Amino acid sequence: MSSDANLRFIKDYVTCHGTAPTHTTTYSRGTFPEDVPWDFDTWRDQFRIKILEIAEDDMVFDMTGIDVALANAFRRILLAEVPTMAIEKVFVHNNTGVLRDELVAQRLGMIPIKADPSRFEWPDMDAKNADERANLVPLENQVLKFRLKVKCRKNTSGGVDNDPINGKVLSNQLEWVPVGNQAEEFACDQPAPVHSDILIARLRPGQEIDMEMHCHKGNNSGDRGHAKWSPVATAWYRLLPRIDILSDVLDDEADRLVRCCPMSCFDIEDFGGHRKAIVSDKVRDCTLCRECIREPEMGKKLRLARKKDHFIFSVESTGIVPPADLFKQSVKVLREKAVKMLDLLEQLEGELAVQAMDDDNDDIES
């Protein structure tokens, strides 16, 4: 490889050889004299998103031509700044089960609630201070109300192994209590737990739970941030792997190479009467476990790398909002942040200009 080609490879790829990756620094276009200066239109034309897999709660897509800082910004926004509805306040009327009130409240808060957060407003002080006796009709655009009233009874149907009735308190026993016009507004899509089989508590005959809950709109950032508002189970990315065979790996050595890779990233083809190792079409599955380069001789024949601006993004929704919509909302949040930053910079520029004028006037007077 020529020096120019090697330099370009170092700019574009993270080399994964030995115990730690090298050449991890990212370079924006225009960093080096030989680069074309950065241009927004060129960047926009080269930026690509390709959806690879999409299901009800999961999505995998390629995002190329973007800096790692922006990719990580999307990830962090998905984890913490896209709002959802979650149980925020629990009013305990009765709890004779073995779990303490605060433990039951914590378990209730972590249940994902299927409700479109865009149809609600952020809670004001009235919503935050409202208790079970408060009139929630003026707060119908800020609060969802649920009720959990369960009493365990002995199963008298006969048999030794019969479980008691309501021995398991599950999320499907949460009852939505409409406030104001919510019954009409959510007639076709009533708020409810995403999953109906989440275990909240266990009861024995004679024990009961009677609680009232208020759901608020929130996110996982700021002073009041909490993981219960996170819309994703996880959101993560990895860089696109690349494997180069620098010199031929033949016959028995090729067989060992194919066997040692747990992700089947290598294959064998016949070449001139020999069995020759090649990179298979499953190279995207490479986890860079480095099993293939543990032997010193093999480490000289292979090069493992990752593309710096090619991200394989995975989003796993909790079921409240579809993953495609979640990513759109993360783009919207990032755009709002950028607009706010521009406004602050313009404000700072104006303040500095006024300060400079005042300094010039002081100099003239002196």
C-alpha positions in Angstrom: 0.0 0.0 0.0 1.4 3.4 -1.0 1.9 6.1 1.6 -1.0 8.2 0.3 -3.3 5.1 0.4 -2.1 4.2 3.9 -2.7 7.8 5.1 -6.3 7.7 3.7 -6.9 4.3 5.4 -5.7 5.8 8.8 -8.1 8.7 8.3 -11.1 6.5 7.4 -10.6 3.5 9.6 -9.9 2.5 13.2 -7.3 -0.3 13.1 -8.1 -3.1 15.6 -4.9 -5.0 16.1 -3.4 -6.3 19.4 -5.0 -5.4 22.7 -6.3 -1.9 21.8 -7.6 -0.1 18.7 -5.3 2.5 17.0 -5.9 5.6 14.8 -9.2 6.3 16.7 -9.1 10.1 16.0 -11.8 11.2 13.7 -11.0 13.8 11.0 -13.6 16.1 9.5 -13.4 16.8 5.8 -11.0 19.7 5.2 -8.7 18.8 8.1 -5.7 18.0 5.8 -4.4 20.3 3.0 -5.2 17.6 0.3 -8.8 17.3 1.4 -11.7 19.1 -0.3 -13.0 21.9 2.0 -16.1 21.0 4.0 -19.3 22.0 2.3 -22.8 21.5 3.7 -24.4 20.6 0.3 -21.7 18.0 -0.3 -22.1 16.6 3.2 -25.9 16.5 2.8 -25.6 14.6 -0.5 -23.2 12.0 1.0 -25.2 11.4 4.2 -27.2 8.2 4.0 -29.6 6.2 6.2 -30.5 2.7 5.1 -33.0 0.7 7.2 -31.9 -2.9 7.4 -34.4 -4.4 9.8 -37.6 -3.0 11.3 -40.2 -4.6 13.6 -42.8 -3.4 16.1 -40.3 -2.6 18.8 -36.8 -3.0 17.1 -35.0 -1.3 14.3 -31.5 -1.6 12.8 -30.2 0.8 10.2 -27.0 2.0 8.6 -26.0 5.7 9.1 -23.1 6.8 6.9 -21.2 10.0 6.2 -21.7 11.4 9.7 -19.4 12.4 12.5 -19.2 10.3 15.6 -20.3 13.3 17.7 -23.6 13.5 15.9 -24.2 9.8 16.0 -23.6 9.8 19.8 -25.9 12.8 20.2 -28.7 10.8 18.6 -28.0 7.9 20.9 -28.0 10.0 24.1 -31.1 11.8 23.0 -32.9 8.5 22.4 -31.9 7.3 25.9 -32.7 10.4 27.9 -34.5 13.3 26.1 -37.4 11.9 24.1 -40.4 12.2 26.4 -42.9 9.5 27.4 -45.7 9.1 30.0 -45.0 7.2 33.2 -46.4 6.8 36.7 -45.0 9.6 38.8 -47.2 9.7 41.9 -48.7 6.8 43.8 -51.3 7.3 46.6 -51.6 4.3 48.8 -55.1 3.7 50.4 -54.3 0.2 51.5 -51.5 -2.3 51.2 -51.4 -5.4 53.4 -49.0 -7.4 51.2 -45.5 -8.2 52.1 -43.9 -5.6 49.8 -43.6 -2.2 51.3 -45.4 0.8 49.9 -42.3 2.4 48.4 -41.3 -0.9 46.7 -44.7 -1.3 45.1 -44.6 2.3 44.0 -41.2 1.9 42.4 -42.3 -1.2 40.5 -45.4 0.6 39.3 -43.3 3.5 38.1 -41.2 1.3 35.9 -44.2 -0.2 34.0 -44.2 1.4 30.4 -47.5 3.1 29.8 -48.9 3.0 26.2 -49.9 6.6 25.7 -48.9 9.1 23.1 -46.8 11.8 24.9 -47.3 14.3 22.1 -51.0 14.6 23.2 -50.0 15.7 26.6 -48.4 18.8 28.0 -45.5 19.0 30.4 -46.8 19.1 34.0 -47.0 22.4 35.7 -46.9 23.0 39.5 -50.7 22.3 39.9 -50.2 18.9 38.3 -47.1 18.1 40.3 -48.8 19.1 43.6 -52.1 17.4 42.9 -53.1 14.6 45.3 -55.8 12.0 45.2 -58.4 14.5 46.3 -57.6 17.2 43.7 -59.9 18.0 40.8 -58.0 16.8 37.8 -60.4 18.0 35.1 -58.4 21.3 34.5 -55.3 19.0 34.3 -56.7 16.5 31.8 -54.0 17.5 29.2 -51.2 16.8 31.8 -52.3 13.9 33.9 -53.4 10.3 33.4 -55.1 8.5 36.3 -54.9 4.8 37.1 -56.3 2.7 39.9 -55.1 -0.6 41.3 -57.6 -2.4 43.6 -57.0 -6.1 44.1 -57.9 -8.5 46.9 -56.5 -12.0 47.1 -59.1 -14.7 47.9 -58.7 -18.4 48.6 -59.5 -20.7 45.7 -62.4 -22.9 46.8 -62.6 -24.9 43.5 -60.8 -27.8 45.1 -57.4 -29.4 44.7 -54.3 -29.1 46.7 -52.2 -27.2 44.2 -54.8 -24.5 43.2 -53.3 -21.0 43.4 -55.3 -18.4 45.2 -57.4 -15.9 43.2 -55.3 -12.7 42.5 -52.3 -14.3 44.1 -50.3 -12.6 41.4 -50.9 -8.8 40.9 -50.1 -8.1 37.2 -50.0 -5.0 35.1 -53.2 -5.8 33.3 -55.1 -5.2 36.6 -54.2 -1.5 36.3 -57.5 0.3 35.5 -57.4 3.6 33.6 -59.7 6.2 35.1 -60.6 8.9 32.4 -60.4 12.5 33.5 -62.5 15.2 31.9 -62.9 14.5 28.1 -60.2 11.8 28.0 -62.8 9.0 27.6 -63.8 10.6 24.2 -60.3 11.7 23.2 -58.8 8.2 23.8 -61.8 6.1 22.9 -59.9 4.3 20.1 -56.5 4.1 21.9 -57.0 3.8 25.6 -53.9 4.3 27.8 -52.7 1.0 29.3 -49.5 -0.8 30.2 -47.6 -1.9 27.2 -47.3 -5.5 28.5 -50.1 -7.1 30.4 -48.1 -9.7 32.3 -45.6 -7.6 34.3 -45.6 -8.9 37.9 -46.2 -6.2 40.4 -46.6 -8.1 43.7 -47.7 -11.4 45.2 -50.5 -11.7 47.7 -51.9 -14.4 49.9 -55.6 -14.8 50.8 -56.9 -11.9 52.8 -54.2 -9.5 51.6 -55.1 -6.6 49.3 -53.7 -3.6 47.5 -55.6 -0.4 46.9 -53.7 2.4 45.2 -54.3 5.4 42.9 -51.7 6.6 40.4 -51.0 9.8 38.4 -49.0 9.6 35.1 -47.0 12.7 34.0 -45.0 13.5 30.9 -41.3 13.5 31.4 -37.8 12.3 30.3 -34.6 10.9 31.6 -32.7 14.2 31.9 -32.5 17.1 34.2 -33.1 17.3 37.9 -36.4 15.3 37.7 -35.1 12.8 35.1 -35.7 9.1 35.7 -35.1 5.9 33.7 -38.8 5.1 33.8 -39.4 7.8 31.2 -36.7 6.4 28.8 -38.5 5.4 25.6 -36.0 2.7 24.7 -34.8 -0.4 26.4 -31.4 0.4 24.7 -30.1 2.4 21.8 -26.5 1.7 20.6 -24.3 1.6 17.6 -21.2 -0.1 16.3 -18.8 0.8 13.5 -18.9 -1.2 10.3 -16.2 -3.9 10.5 -13.7 -4.6 7.7 -11.3 -7.5 7.3 -8.4 -7.5 4.9 -6.3 -10.6 4.1 -2.8 -9.1 3.4 -1.2 -12.3 2.3 -2.5 -15.7 1.2 -3.8 -18.1 3.9 -3.8 -21.6 2.3 -4.8 -25.2 3.0 -4.6 -26.3 6.7 -3.9 -22.7 7.8 -7.1 -21.6 6.0 -9.1 -24.4 7.7 -7.9 -23.3 11.1 -8.8 -19.7 10.3 -12.4 -20.7 9.3 -12.8 -22.8 12.4 -11.5 -20.2 14.9 -14.0 -17.4 13.9 -17.2 -17.7 15.9 -19.1 -15.4 13.6 -18.2 -17.3 10.3 -16.5 -14.3 8.8 -14.2 -16.4 6.7 -14.8 -19.0 3.9 -12.7 -21.1 1.6 -12.4 -21.2 -2.1 -10.4 -23.4 -4.5 -7.5 -21.5 -6.0 -4.8 -23.1 -8.1 -5.1 -26.5 -6.5 -5.1 -25.0 -3.0 -7.8 -24.1 -0.5 -7.6 -20.4 0.0 -9.2 -18.4 2.8 -11.4 -15.5 1.8 -13.6 -13.0 3.7 -17.2 -14.2 3.7 -20.4 -12.1 3.2 -20.9 -12.2 7.0 -18.2 -9.8 7.7 -20.8 -7.3 9.1 -21.3 -9.8 12.0 -17.6 -9.5 13.1 -17.4 -8.5 16.8 -13.6 -8.0 16.7 -13.1 -10.8 19.2 -9.5 -11.1 17.6 -9.6 -14.9 17.7 -8.3 -14.9 14.1 -5.2 -12.9 15.0 -4.2 -14.6 18.3 -1.5 -16.6 16.5 1.4 -14.2 15.8 1.8 -15.5 12.2 -1.8 -15.0 11.4 -1.7 -11.5 12.9 0.7 -10.5 10.1 -1.6 -11.8 7.4 -4.8 -10.2 8.6 -5.9 -6.6 9.2 -9.1 -5.8 11.2 -10.6 -2.4 11.1 -13.8 -0.4 11.5 -15.1 2.4 9.3 -15.1 5.7 11.3 -18.2 7.2 9.7 -20.3 4.1 9.1 -22.6 3.4 12.1 -24.8 0.3 12.4 -27.5 1.7 14.7 -29.8 -0.4 16.8 -32.9 1.0 18.6 -35.0 -1.2 20.9 -38.2 0.5 22.0 -40.0 -0.2 25.2 -43.2 -0.4 23.1 -44.6 3.0 23.9 -43.5 4.7 20.7 -42.4 2.8 17.5 -38.6 2.9 16.9 -38.9 4.8 13.6 -40.9 7.5 15.3 -38.4 7.6 18.2 -35.5 8.4 15.8 -37.5 11.1 14.1 -38.2 12.7 17.5 -34.5 12.5 18.4 -33.7 14.5 15.2 -36.4 17.0 16.2 -34.8 17.4 19.7 -31.3 17.9 18.2 -32.6 20.5 15.8 -34.3 22.4 18.7 -31.0 22.3 20.6 -29.1 23.7 17.5 -31.7 26.5 17.1 -31.4 27.4 20.8 -27.6 27.5 20.5 -27.8 29.8 17.5 -30.1 32.1 19.4 -27.7 32.2 22.4 -24.7 32.9 20.1 -26.6 35.8 18.5 -27.5 37.1 21.9 -23.9 36.9 23.0 -22.7 38.6 19.9 -25.1 41.5 20.5 -23.9 41.8 24.1 -20.3 41.8 23.1 -21.0 44.5 20.4 -22.7 46.7 23.1 -19.8 46.2 25.4 -17.3 47.1 22.7 -19.3 50.3 22.0 -19.3 51.2 25.7 -15.5 50.6 25.9 -15.0 52.9 22.8 -17.1 55.7 24.4 -15.0 55.4 27.7 -11.8 55.7 25.7 -13.1 58.8 23.9 -14.2 60.5 27.2 -10.8 59.7 28.8 
